[in-house]
């Protein structure tokens, strides 16, 4: 039943409802991807920390506490892939930090 004292037409009300539902869906998707990203980072960081404890020496991260031991070729490749994931996702590792890109030196005038 449509009331005769509505403040807007039916089309305006439907448009407003659709816009509201769209915005709710966008906010829900953004919050879901943010939570999933943090979980993935924690999982990758845990794997990388295990690699470091077993003796993997990282190539693109510095100041890492590396354990004693020698990894087999297959395990070293796996750890290298995990390291690439850490760098790509920008995950924080407690004892490591990424190499900063060198700033170009200004040319002398």
Buried (B, 14 or more C-beta within 10 A) or exposed (E): EEEEEEEEEEEEEEEEEEEEEEEEEEEEEEEEEEEEEEEEBEEBBEBBBEBBEBBBEBEEBEEBEBEEEEBEEEBBEBBBEBBEBBBEEEBEBEEBEBEEEEEEEEEEE
